[in-house]
Structure formats: structure tokens, C-alpha cells
Amino acid sequence: MTPFTERVIQIIKCIPEGKVMTYGQIAKLAGSPRGARQVVRILHAMSKKYHLPWHRVINAKGEIAIMDDEGSHMQSFLLQAEGVLITDQRYISLADYQYQMEEHA
């Protein structure tokens, strides 16, 4: 496993309940500011194995990025269960819910 992948997993595990981070934010903290798509792939491939809170990761617009109905509904359901307000069935206020992790964390 690459150091980037290890760091991405570590960061995602640290996102607290009721908060979200963006793919790009995670990539930047993990050392690859342009690696948002890599974060998507890591989440897709490793969420179950590493018990990642995948539902707490959204896109830079504050939007649930999963396109299939079942996946987006599940993400919405899990976030709402943690107290996250979702508007128009897919938007989360980054100003209210984005987790700001320190660069050195």
C-alpha cells in the first residue's frame, strides 16, 4: 500500500460523526492536492476492508457524488442519522458540516 493510500485511510477514519470532508480536501491533506479521483478509488476499493465512514466524504460542491439511487439514498440516510441536514436530497452545507483537520494531524 502506498503512503498516500495509508494517509487517505487514516484521514477518513478521523472524520467525526456529523461532519464531512471533500475528496479534494482529503487528497490535499494526504499529500496529493490533485488526487481527488484517487481518493474516490480508495474509498470504493477499501471502505469495507478498513471500515471507513465512506458516507462522510462528498464532493467540493457539498454534494453527494454517488450517482446510483441506492448508493446516494444510503449516503443521505447515514448522514441524516448523524444529524447532517441535507437539502434537495443531495446537498450538504460545507460551512456548517465540513470537518477541518489540521495539516499535521
Jmol script that loads the backbone (N, CA, C; Angstrom):
load data "model"
ATOM      1  N   MET A   1       0.852  -1.184   0.000  1.00  0.00           N
ATOM      2  CA  MET A   1       0.000   0.000   0.000  1.00  0.00           C
ATOM      3  C   MET A   1       0.897   1.247   0.000  1.00  0.00           C
ATOM      4  N   THR A   2       0.559   2.222  -0.799  1.00  0.00           N
ATOM      5  CA  THR A   2       1.370   3.438  -0.887  1.00  0.00           C
ATOM      6  C   THR A   2       1.164   4.312   0.354  1.00  0.00           C
ATOM      7  N   PRO A   3       2.141   5.172   0.654  1.00  0.00           N
ATOM      8  CA  PRO A   3       1.971   6.101   1.779  1.00  0.00           C
ATOM      9  C   PRO A   3       0.734   6.997   1.590  1.00  0.00           C
ATOM     10  N   PHE A   4       0.467   7.395   0.345  1.00  0.00           N
ATOM     11  CA  PHE A   4      -0.719   8.213   0.078  1.00  0.00           C
ATOM     12  C   PHE A   4      -1.987   7.452   0.468  1.00  0.00           C
ATOM     13  N   THR A   5      -2.100   6.217   0.053  1.00  0.00           N
ATOM     14  CA  THR A   5      -3.284   5.412   0.374  1.00  0.00           C
ATOM     15  C   THR A   5      -3.420   5.241   1.883  1.00  0.00           C
ATOM     16  N   GLU A   6      -2.322   4.964   2.562  1.00  0.00           N
ATOM     17  CA  GLU A   6      -2.356   4.816   4.022  1.00  0.00           C
ATOM     18  C   GLU A   6      -2.841   6.097   4.688  1.00  0.00           C
ATOM     19  N   ARG A   7      -2.358   7.228   4.198  1.00  0.00           N
ATOM     20  CA  ARG A   7      -2.749   8.529   4.780  1.00  0.00           C
ATOM     21  C   ARG A   7      -4.221   8.812   4.503  1.00  0.00           C
ATOM     22  N   VAL A   8      -4.693   8.517   3.304  1.00  0.00           N
ATOM     23  CA  VAL A   8      -6.113   8.724   2.975  1.00  0.00           C
ATOM     24  C   VAL A   8      -6.989   7.910   3.925  1.00  0.00           C
ATOM     25  N   ILE A   9      -6.638   6.655   4.132  1.00  0.00           N
ATOM     26  CA  ILE A   9      -7.417   5.804   5.037  1.00  0.00           C
ATOM     27  C   ILE A   9      -7.416   6.383   6.444  1.00  0.00           C
ATOM     28  N   GLN A  10      -6.261   6.816   6.911  1.00  0.00           N
ATOM     29  CA  GLN A  10      -6.144   7.409   8.249  1.00  0.00           C
ATOM     30  C   GLN A  10      -7.023   8.660   8.379  1.00  0.00           C
ATOM     31  N   ILE A  11      -6.991   9.512   7.377  1.00  0.00           N
ATOM     32  CA  ILE A  11      -7.774  10.753   7.408  1.00  0.00           C
ATOM     33  C   ILE A  11      -9.270  10.444   7.438  1.00  0.00           C
ATOM     34  N   ILE A  12      -9.714   9.558   6.565  1.00  0.00           N
ATOM     35  CA  ILE A  12     -11.144   9.237   6.502  1.00  0.00           C
ATOM     36  C   ILE A  12     -11.624   8.651   7.835  1.00  0.00           C
ATOM     37  N   LYS A  13     -10.803   7.826   8.446  1.00  0.00           N
ATOM     38  CA  LYS A  13     -11.178   7.242   9.743  1.00  0.00           C
ATOM     39  C   LYS A  13     -11.345   8.311  10.827  1.00  0.00           C
ATOM     40  N   CYS A  14     -10.699   9.458  10.662  1.00  0.00           N
ATOM     41  CA  CYS A  14     -10.740  10.530  11.659  1.00  0.00           C
ATOM     42  C   CYS A  14     -11.928  11.473  11.513  1.00  0.00           C
ATOM     43  N   ILE A  15     -12.689  11.355  10.436  1.00  0.00           N
ATOM     44  CA  ILE A  15     -13.820  12.267  10.246  1.00  0.00           C
ATOM     45  C   ILE A  15     -14.866  11.948  11.313  1.00  0.00           C
ATOM     46  N   PRO A  16     -15.181  12.919  12.166  1.00  0.00           N
ATOM     47  CA  PRO A  16     -16.128  12.631  13.246  1.00  0.00           C
ATOM     48  C   PRO A  16     -17.576  12.512  12.757  1.00  0.00           C
ATOM     49  N   GLU A  17     -18.368  11.838  13.540  1.00  0.00           N
ATOM     50  CA  GLU A  17     -19.793  11.705  13.258  1.00  0.00           C
ATOM     51  C   GLU A  17     -20.409  13.095  13.123  1.00  0.00           C
ATOM     52  N   GLY A  18     -21.273  13.261  12.134  1.00  0.00           N
ATOM     53  CA  GLY A  18     -21.951  14.534  11.921  1.00  0.00           C
ATOM     54  C   GLY A  18     -21.136  15.554  11.142  1.00  0.00           C
ATOM     55  N   LYS A  19     -19.978  15.141  10.627  1.00  0.00           N
ATOM     56  CA  LYS A  19     -19.124  16.026   9.836  1.00  0.00           C
ATOM     57  C   LYS A  19     -18.811  15.364   8.504  1.00  0.00           C
ATOM     58  N   VAL A  20     -18.370  16.160   7.535  1.00  0.00           N
ATOM     59  CA  VAL A  20     -17.996  15.653   6.219  1.00  0.00           C
ATOM     60  C   VAL A  20     -16.668  16.276   5.796  1.00  0.00           C
ATOM     61  N   MET A  21     -16.017  15.617   4.853  1.00  0.00           N
ATOM     62  CA  MET A  21     -14.846  16.179   4.189  1.00  0.00           C
ATOM     63  C   MET A  21     -15.034  15.950   2.698  1.00  0.00           C
ATOM     64  N   THR A  22     -14.317  16.722   1.895  1.00  0.00           N
ATOM     65  CA  THR A  22     -14.403  16.553   0.444  1.00  0.00           C
ATOM     66  C   THR A  22     -13.266  15.665  -0.038  1.00  0.00           C
ATOM     67  N   TYR A  23     -13.475  15.073  -1.203  1.00  0.00           N
ATOM     68  CA  TYR A  23     -12.436  14.241  -1.814  1.00  0.00           C
ATOM     69  C   TYR A  23     -11.136  15.028  -1.965  1.00  0.00           C
ATOM     70  N   GLY A  24     -11.244  16.244  -2.474  1.00  0.00           N
ATOM     71  CA  GLY A  24     -10.071  17.078  -2.699  1.00  0.00           C
ATOM     72  C   GLY A  24      -9.387  17.497  -1.411  1.00  0.00           C
ATOM     73  N   GLN A  25     -10.165  17.781  -0.397  1.00  0.00           N
ATOM     74  CA  GLN A  25      -9.617  18.146   0.908  1.00  0.00           C
ATOM     75  C   GLN A  25      -8.784  16.990   1.472  1.00  0.00           C
ATOM     76  N   ILE A  26      -9.309  15.774   1.367  1.00  0.00           N
ATOM     77  CA  ILE A  26      -8.597  14.589   1.844  1.00  0.00           C
ATOM     78  C   ILE A  26      -7.318  14.379   1.039  1.00  0.00           C
ATOM     79  N   ALA A  27      -7.422  14.515  -0.277  1.00  0.00           N
ATOM     80  CA  ALA A  27      -6.246  14.340  -1.142  1.00  0.00           C
ATOM     81  C   ALA A  27      -5.143  15.326  -0.768  1.00  0.00           C
ATOM     82  N   LYS A  28      -5.512  16.574  -0.563  1.00  0.00           N
ATOM     83  CA  LYS A  28      -4.527  17.602  -0.211  1.00  0.00           C
ATOM     84  C   LYS A  28      -3.862  17.272   1.125  1.00  0.00           C
ATOM     85  N   LEU A  29      -4.652  16.907   2.128  1.00  0.00           N
ATOM     86  CA  LEU A  29      -4.092  16.555   3.429  1.00  0.00           C
ATOM     87  C   LEU A  29      -3.183  15.329   3.354  1.00  0.00           C
ATOM     88  N   ALA A  30      -3.498  14.431   2.424  1.00  0.00           N
ATOM     89  CA  ALA A  30      -2.710  13.208   2.264  1.00  0.00           C
ATOM     90  C   ALA A  30      -1.459  13.424   1.412  1.00  0.00           C
ATOM     91  N   GLY A  31      -1.284  14.642   0.894  1.00  0.00           N
ATOM     92  CA  GLY A  31      -0.063  14.964   0.172  1.00  0.00           C
ATOM     93  C   GLY A  31      -0.166  15.015  -1.339  1.00  0.00           C
ATOM     94  N   SER A  32      -1.383  14.934  -1.872  1.00  0.00           N
ATOM     95  CA  SER A  32      -1.560  14.993  -3.325  1.00  0.00           C
ATOM     96  C   SER A  32      -2.740  15.909  -3.650  1.00  0.00           C
ATOM     97  N   PRO A  33      -2.494  17.230  -3.728  1.00  0.00           N
ATOM     98  CA  PRO A  33      -3.590  18.185  -3.915  1.00  0.00           C
ATOM     99  C   PRO A  33      -4.481  17.917  -5.128  1.00  0.00           C
ATOM    100  N   ARG A  34      -3.968  17.209  -6.114  1.00  0.00           N
ATOM    101  CA  ARG A  34      -4.763  16.931  -7.313  1.00  0.00           C
ATOM    102  C   ARG A  34      -5.260  15.476  -7.341  1.00  0.00           C
ATOM    103  N   GLY A  35      -5.255  14.817  -6.181  1.00  0.00           N
ATOM    104  CA  GLY A  35      -5.565  13.398  -6.115  1.00  0.00           C
ATOM    105  C   GLY A  35      -6.979  13.038  -5.704  1.00  0.00           C
ATOM    106  N   ALA A  36      -7.942  13.927  -5.932  1.00  0.00           N
ATOM    107  CA  ALA A  36      -9.317  13.651  -5.508  1.00  0.00           C
ATOM    108  C   ALA A  36      -9.864  12.354  -6.113  1.00  0.00           C
ATOM    109  N   ARG A  37      -9.549  12.108  -7.373  1.00  0.00           N
ATOM    110  CA  ARG A  37     -10.048  10.875  -8.010  1.00  0.00           C
ATOM    111  C   ARG A  37      -9.411   9.634  -7.398  1.00  0.00           C
ATOM    112  N   GLN A  38      -8.183   9.760  -6.956  1.00  0.00           N
ATOM    113  CA  GLN A  38      -7.548   8.633  -6.266  1.00  0.00           C
ATOM    114  C   GLN A  38      -8.284   8.342  -4.957  1.00  0.00           C
ATOM    115  N   VAL A  39      -8.729   9.386  -4.276  1.00  0.00           N
ATOM    116  CA  VAL A  39      -9.487   9.208  -3.036  1.00  0.00           C
ATOM    117  C   VAL A  39     -10.781   8.450  -3.328  1.00  0.00           C
ATOM    118  N   VAL A  40     -11.437   8.798  -4.423  1.00  0.00           N
ATOM    119  CA  VAL A  40     -12.653   8.085  -4.826  1.00  0.00           C
ATOM    120  C   VAL A  40     -12.346   6.596  -5.002  1.00  0.00           C
ATOM    121  N   ARG A  41     -11.279   6.295  -5.701  1.00  0.00           N
ATOM    122  CA  ARG A  41     -10.915   4.888  -5.941  1.00  0.00           C
ATOM    123  C   ARG A  41     -10.580   4.152  -4.640  1.00  0.00           C
ATOM    124  N   ILE A  42      -9.865   4.820  -3.764  1.00  0.00           N
ATOM    125  CA  ILE A  42      -9.524   4.201  -2.478  1.00  0.00           C
ATOM    126  C   ILE A  42     -10.792   3.912  -1.683  1.00  0.00           C
ATOM    127  N   LEU A  43     -11.694   4.864  -1.644  1.00  0.00           N
ATOM    128  CA  LEU A  43     -12.962   4.656  -0.934  1.00  0.00           C
ATOM    129  C   LEU A  43     -13.722   3.480  -1.517  1.00  0.00           C
ATOM    130  N   HIS A  44     -13.801   3.440  -2.819  1.00  0.00           N
ATOM    131  CA  HIS A  44     -14.541   2.376  -3.493  1.00  0.00           C
ATOM    132  C   HIS A  44     -13.926   1.003  -3.197  1.00  0.00           C
ATOM    133  N   ALA A  45     -12.611   0.941  -3.234  1.00  0.00           N
ATOM    134  CA  ALA A  45     -11.929  -0.348  -3.093  1.00  0.00           C
ATOM    135  C   ALA A  45     -11.718  -0.789  -1.646  1.00  0.00           C
ATOM    136  N   MET A  46     -11.665   0.148  -0.714  1.00  0.00           N
ATOM    137  CA  MET A  46     -11.206  -0.213   0.624  1.00  0.00           C
ATOM    138  C   MET A  46     -12.150   0.115   1.770  1.00  0.00           C
ATOM    139  N   SER A  47     -13.323   0.678   1.496  1.00  0.00           N
ATOM    140  CA  SER A  47     -14.240   1.074   2.569  1.00  0.00           C
ATOM    141  C   SER A  47     -14.633  -0.087   3.463  1.00  0.00           C
ATOM    142  N   LYS A  48     -14.998  -1.208   2.871  1.00  0.00           N
ATOM    143  CA  LYS A  48     -15.423  -2.358   3.683  1.00  0.00           C
ATOM    144  C   LYS A  48     -14.258  -2.947   4.466  1.00  0.00           C
ATOM    145  N   LYS A  49     -13.143  -3.181   3.795  1.00  0.00           N
ATOM    146  CA  LYS A  49     -11.989  -3.818   4.432  1.00  0.00           C
ATOM    147  C   LYS A  49     -11.488  -3.028   5.641  1.00  0.00           C
ATOM    148  N   TYR A  50     -11.485  -1.703   5.537  1.00  0.00           N
ATOM    149  CA  TYR A  50     -10.955  -0.858   6.607  1.00  0.00           C
ATOM    150  C   TYR A  50     -12.045  -0.168   7.427  1.00  0.00           C
ATOM    151  N   HIS A  51     -13.296  -0.551   7.208  1.00  0.00           N
ATOM    152  CA  HIS A  51     -14.443   0.003   7.954  1.00  0.00           C
ATOM    153  C   HIS A  51     -14.449   1.536   7.924  1.00  0.00           C
ATOM    154  N   LEU A  52     -14.318   2.074   6.725  1.00  0.00           N
ATOM    155  CA  LEU A  52     -14.253   3.528   6.562  1.00  0.00           C
ATOM    156  C   LEU A  52     -15.652   4.134   6.577  1.00  0.00           C
ATOM    157  N   PRO A  53     -15.796   5.287   7.204  1.00  0.00           N
ATOM    158  CA  PRO A  53     -17.070   6.000   7.162  1.00  0.00           C
ATOM    159  C   PRO A  53     -17.217   6.728   5.821  1.00  0.00           C
ATOM    160  N   TRP A  54     -17.370   5.948   4.762  1.00  0.00           N
ATOM    161  CA  TRP A  54     -17.400   6.446   3.382  1.00  0.00           C
ATOM    162  C   TRP A  54     -18.467   7.506   3.171  1.00  0.00           C
ATOM    163  N   HIS A  55     -19.545   7.408   3.929  1.00  0.00           N
ATOM    164  CA  HIS A  55     -20.672   8.331   3.748  1.00  0.00           C
ATOM    165  C   HIS A  55     -20.331   9.757   4.156  1.00  0.00           C
ATOM    166  N   ARG A  56     -19.232   9.959   4.842  1.00  0.00           N
ATOM    167  CA  ARG A  56     -18.834  11.298   5.282  1.00  0.00           C
ATOM    168  C   ARG A  56     -17.950  12.020   4.270  1.00  0.00           C
ATOM    169  N   VAL A  57     -17.790  11.446   3.089  1.00  0.00           N
ATOM    170  CA  VAL A  57     -16.955  12.061   2.053  1.00  0.00           C
ATOM    171  C   VAL A  57     -17.853  12.481   0.885  1.00  0.00           C
ATOM    172  N   ILE A  58     -17.773  13.765   0.544  1.00  0.00           N
ATOM    173  CA  ILE A  58     -18.626  14.343  -0.504  1.00  0.00           C
ATOM    174  C   ILE A  58     -17.764  15.161  -1.458  1.00  0.00           C
ATOM    175  N   ASN A  59     -18.398  15.698  -2.504  1.00  0.00           N
ATOM    176  CA  ASN A  59     -17.601  16.470  -3.461  1.00  0.00           C
ATOM    177  C   ASN A  59     -17.433  17.926  -3.021  1.00  0.00           C
ATOM    178  N   ALA A  60     -16.647  18.673  -3.754  1.00  0.00           N
ATOM    179  CA  ALA A  60     -16.292  20.053  -3.390  1.00  0.00           C
ATOM    180  C   ALA A  60     -17.471  21.012  -3.427  1.00  0.00           C
ATOM    181  N   LYS A  61     -18.555  20.626  -4.073  1.00  0.00           N
ATOM    182  CA  LYS A  61     -19.761  21.458  -4.114  1.00  0.00           C
ATOM    183  C   LYS A  61     -20.646  21.221  -2.894  1.00  0.00           C
ATOM    184  N   GLY A  62     -20.250  20.290  -2.032  1.00  0.00           N
ATOM    185  CA  GLY A  62     -21.082  19.943  -0.883  1.00  0.00           C
ATOM    186  C   GLY A  62     -22.190  18.985  -1.280  1.00  0.00           C
ATOM    187  N   GLU A  63     -21.920  18.196  -2.299  1.00  0.00           N
ATOM    188  CA  GLU A  63     -22.954  17.352  -2.902  1.00  0.00           C
ATOM    189  C   GLU A  63     -22.584  15.875  -2.774  1.00  0.00           C
ATOM    190  N   ILE A  64     -23.588  15.058  -2.524  1.00  0.00           N
ATOM    191  CA  ILE A  64     -23.403  13.619  -2.593  1.00  0.00           C
ATOM    192  C   ILE A  64     -23.104  13.292  -4.045  1.00  0.00           C
ATOM    193  N   ALA A  65     -21.948  12.672  -4.283  1.00  0.00           N
ATOM    194  CA  ALA A  65     -21.494  12.458  -5.658  1.00  0.00           C
ATOM    195  C   ALA A  65     -21.895  11.100  -6.233  1.00  0.00           C
ATOM    196  N   ILE A  66     -22.373  10.203  -5.395  1.00  0.00           N
ATOM    197  CA  ILE A  66     -22.770   8.882  -5.878  1.00  0.00           C
ATOM    198  C   ILE A  66     -23.981   9.050  -6.793  1.00  0.00           C
ATOM    199  N   MET A  67     -23.888   8.484  -7.974  1.00  0.00           N
ATOM    200  CA  MET A  67     -24.942   8.686  -8.956  1.00  0.00           C
ATOM    201  C   MET A  67     -26.071   7.663  -8.897  1.00  0.00           C
ATOM    202  N   ASP A  68     -25.785   6.431  -8.480  1.00  0.00           N
ATOM    203  CA  ASP A  68     -26.881   5.465  -8.455  1.00  0.00           C
ATOM    204  C   ASP A  68     -27.800   5.760  -7.268  1.00  0.00           C
ATOM    205  N   ASP A  69     -29.091   5.578  -7.490  1.00  0.00           N
ATOM    206  CA  ASP A  69     -30.091   5.937  -6.488  1.00  0.00           C
ATOM    207  C   ASP A  69     -29.882   5.240  -5.154  1.00  0.00           C
ATOM    208  N   GLU A  70     -29.595   3.950  -5.190  1.00  0.00           N
ATOM    209  CA  GLU A  70     -29.437   3.198  -3.950  1.00  0.00           C
ATOM    210  C   GLU A  70     -28.275   3.736  -3.116  1.00  0.00           C
ATOM    211  N   GLY A  71     -27.140   3.966  -3.758  1.00  0.00           N
ATOM    212  CA  GLY A  71     -25.971   4.473  -3.053  1.00  0.00           C
ATOM    213  C   GLY A  71     -26.167   5.875  -2.515  1.00  0.00           C
ATOM    214  N   SER A  72     -26.748   6.751  -3.318  1.00  0.00           N
ATOM    215  CA  SER A  72     -26.946   8.131  -2.859  1.00  0.00           C
ATOM    216  C   SER A  72     -27.981   8.204  -1.741  1.00  0.00           C
ATOM    217  N   HIS A  73     -29.024   7.370  -1.818  1.00  0.00           N
ATOM    218  CA  HIS A  73     -30.021   7.335  -0.744  1.00  0.00           C
ATOM    219  C   HIS A  73     -29.404   6.804   0.548  1.00  0.00           C
ATOM    220  N   MET A  74     -28.546   5.800   0.443  1.00  0.00           N
ATOM    221  CA  MET A  74     -27.890   5.244   1.629  1.00  0.00           C
ATOM    222  C   MET A  74     -26.972   6.284   2.264  1.00  0.00           C
ATOM    223  N   GLN A  75     -26.207   7.000   1.440  1.00  0.00           N
ATOM    224  CA  GLN A  75     -25.321   8.029   1.979  1.00  0.00           C
ATOM    225  C   GLN A  75     -26.137   9.120   2.657  1.00  0.00           C
ATOM    226  N   SER A  76     -27.199   9.540   2.012  1.00  0.00           N
ATOM    227  CA  SER A  76     -28.076  10.559   2.581  1.00  0.00           C
ATOM    228  C   SER A  76     -28.662  10.087   3.915  1.00  0.00           C
ATOM    229  N   PHE A  77     -29.142   8.861   3.945  1.00  0.00           N
ATOM    230  CA  PHE A  77     -29.726   8.287   5.159  1.00  0.00           C
ATOM    231  C   PHE A  77     -28.713   8.256   6.302  1.00  0.00           C
ATOM    232  N   LEU A  78     -27.498   7.784   6.019  1.00  0.00           N
ATOM    233  CA  LEU A  78     -26.471   7.675   7.057  1.00  0.00           C
ATOM    234  C   LEU A  78     -26.060   9.051   7.585  1.00  0.00           C
ATOM    235  N   LEU A  79     -25.930  10.030   6.697  1.00  0.00           N
ATOM    236  CA  LEU A  79     -25.572  11.378   7.138  1.00  0.00           C
ATOM    237  C   LEU A  79     -26.690  12.002   7.972  1.00  0.00           C
ATOM    238  N   GLN A  80     -27.920  11.846   7.536  1.00  0.00           N
ATOM    239  CA  GLN A  80     -29.039  12.391   8.295  1.00  0.00           C
ATOM    240  C   GLN A  80     -29.143  11.739   9.674  1.00  0.00           C
ATOM    241  N   ALA A  81     -28.833  10.451   9.758  1.00  0.00           N
ATOM    242  CA  ALA A  81     -28.854   9.749  11.038  1.00  0.00           C
ATOM    243  C   ALA A  81     -27.816  10.324  12.008  1.00  0.00           C
ATOM    244  N   GLU A  82     -26.794  10.982  11.469  1.00  0.00           N
ATOM    245  CA  GLU A  82     -25.762  11.622  12.286  1.00  0.00           C
ATOM    246  C   GLU A  82     -26.070  13.099  12.534  1.00  0.00           C
ATOM    247  N   GLY A  83     -27.226  13.561  12.073  1.00  0.00           N
ATOM    248  CA  GLY A  83     -27.629  14.940  12.312  1.00  0.00           C
ATOM    249  C   GLY A  83     -27.257  15.927  11.230  1.00  0.00           C
ATOM    250  N   VAL A  84     -26.799  15.451  10.092  1.00  0.00           N
ATOM    251  CA  VAL A  84     -26.421  16.327   8.980  1.00  0.00           C
ATOM    252  C   VAL A  84     -27.666  16.682   8.176  1.00  0.00           C
ATOM    253  N   LEU A  85     -27.900  17.975   7.992  1.00  0.00           N
ATOM    254  CA  LEU A  85     -29.035  18.454   7.203  1.00  0.00           C
ATOM    255  C   LEU A  85     -28.689  18.362   5.715  1.00  0.00           C
ATOM    256  N   ILE A  86     -29.567  17.722   4.965  1.00  0.00           N
ATOM    257  CA  ILE A  86     -29.360  17.577   3.524  1.00  0.00           C
ATOM    258  C   ILE A  86     -30.511  18.263   2.812  1.00  0.00           C
ATOM    259  N   THR A  87     -30.160  19.133   1.863  1.00  0.00           N
ATOM    260  CA  THR A  87     -31.187  19.839   1.107  1.00  0.00           C
ATOM    261  C   THR A  87     -31.255  19.290  -0.310  1.00  0.00           C
ATOM    262  N   ASP A  88     -32.411  19.339  -0.902  1.00  0.00           N
ATOM    263  CA  ASP A  88     -32.634  18.847  -2.266  1.00  0.00           C
ATOM    264  C   ASP A  88     -32.109  17.420  -2.449  1.00  0.00           C
ATOM    265  N   GLN A  89     -32.147  16.637  -1.405  1.00  0.00           N
ATOM    266  CA  GLN A  89     -31.776  15.222  -1.389  1.00  0.00           C
ATOM    267  C   GLN A  89     -30.304  14.933  -1.640  1.00  0.00           C
ATOM    268  N   ARG A  90     -29.479  15.977  -1.821  1.00  0.00           N
ATOM    269  CA  ARG A  90     -28.062  15.665  -2.049  1.00  0.00           C
ATOM    270  C   ARG A  90     -27.059  16.745  -1.638  1.00  0.00           C
ATOM    271  N   TYR A  91     -27.497  17.856  -1.106  1.00  0.00           N
ATOM    272  CA  TYR A  91     -26.567  18.940  -0.788  1.00  0.00           C
ATOM    273  C   TYR A  91     -26.374  19.116   0.720  1.00  0.00           C
ATOM    274  N   ILE A  92     -25.123  19.298   1.104  1.00  0.00           N
ATOM    275  CA  ILE A  92     -24.737  19.500   2.491  1.00  0.00           C
ATOM    276  C   ILE A  92     -24.000  20.830   2.572  1.00  0.00           C
ATOM    277  N   SER A  93     -24.320  21.629   3.565  1.00  0.00           N
ATOM    278  CA  SER A  93     -23.636  22.905   3.746  1.00  0.00           C
ATOM    279  C   SER A  93     -22.228  22.661   4.269  1.00  0.00           C
ATOM    280  N   LEU A  94     -21.240  22.962   3.442  1.00  0.00           N
ATOM    281  CA  LEU A  94     -19.853  22.806   3.875  1.00  0.00           C
ATOM    282  C   LEU A  94     -19.540  23.787   5.002  1.00  0.00           C
ATOM    283  N   ALA A  95     -20.153  24.955   4.988  1.00  0.00           N
ATOM    284  CA  ALA A  95     -19.923  25.934   6.048  1.00  0.00           C
ATOM    285  C   ALA A  95     -20.359  25.385   7.410  1.00  0.00           C
ATOM    286  N   ASP A  96     -21.392  24.571   7.416  1.00  0.00           N
ATOM    287  CA  ASP A  96     -21.921  24.029   8.670  1.00  0.00           C
ATOM    288  C   ASP A  96     -21.308  22.693   9.068  1.00  0.00           C
ATOM    289  N   TYR A  97     -20.978  21.857   8.102  1.00  0.00           N
ATOM    290  CA  TYR A  97     -20.636  20.474   8.418  1.00  0.00           C
ATOM    291  C   TYR A  97     -19.225  20.012   8.019  1.00  0.00           C
ATOM    292  N   GLN A  98     -18.473  20.857   7.314  1.00  0.00           N
ATOM    293  CA  GLN A  98     -17.141  20.410   6.870  1.00  0.00           C
ATOM    294  C   GLN A  98     -16.181  20.329   8.046  1.00  0.00           C
ATOM    295  N   TYR A  99     -15.516  19.197   8.156  1.00  0.00           N
ATOM    296  CA  TYR A  99     -14.514  18.974   9.201  1.00  0.00           C
ATOM    297  C   TYR A  99     -13.188  19.540   8.724  1.00  0.00           C
ATOM    298  N   GLN A 100     -12.583  20.353   9.554  1.00  0.00           N
ATOM    299  CA  GLN A 100     -11.283  20.952   9.224  1.00  0.00           C
ATOM    300  C   GLN A 100     -10.195  20.268  10.033  1.00  0.00           C
ATOM    301  N   MET A 101      -9.498  19.360   9.408  1.00  0.00           N
ATOM    302  CA  MET A 101      -8.408  18.650  10.074  1.00  0.00           C
ATOM    303  C   MET A 101      -7.133  19.455   9.903  1.00  0.00           C
ATOM    304  N   GLU A 102      -6.328  19.457  10.932  1.00  0.00           N
ATOM    305  CA  GLU A 102      -5.040  20.149  10.863  1.00  0.00           C
ATOM    306  C   GLU A 102      -4.140  19.447   9.854  1.00  0.00           C
ATOM    307  N   GLU A 103      -3.301  20.193   9.170  1.00  0.00           N
ATOM    308  CA  GLU A 103      -2.379  19.647   8.168  1.00  0.00           C
ATOM    309  C   GLU A 103      -1.468  18.565   8.749  1.00  0.00           C
ATOM    310  N   HIS A 104      -1.063  18.714   9.979  1.00  0.00           N
ATOM    311  CA  HIS A 104      -0.115  17.776  10.579  1.00  0.00           C
ATOM    312  C   HIS A 104      -0.785  16.623  11.306  1.00  0.00           C
ATOM    313  N   ALA A 105      -2.114  16.576  11.317  1.00  0.00           N
ATOM    314  CA  ALA A 105      -2.836  15.544  12.084  1.00  0.00           C
ATOM    315  C   ALA A 105      -2.614  14.164  11.515  1.00  0.00           C
TER     316      ALA A 105
END
end "model"
wireframe off; spacefill off
backbone 0.3
color backbone group
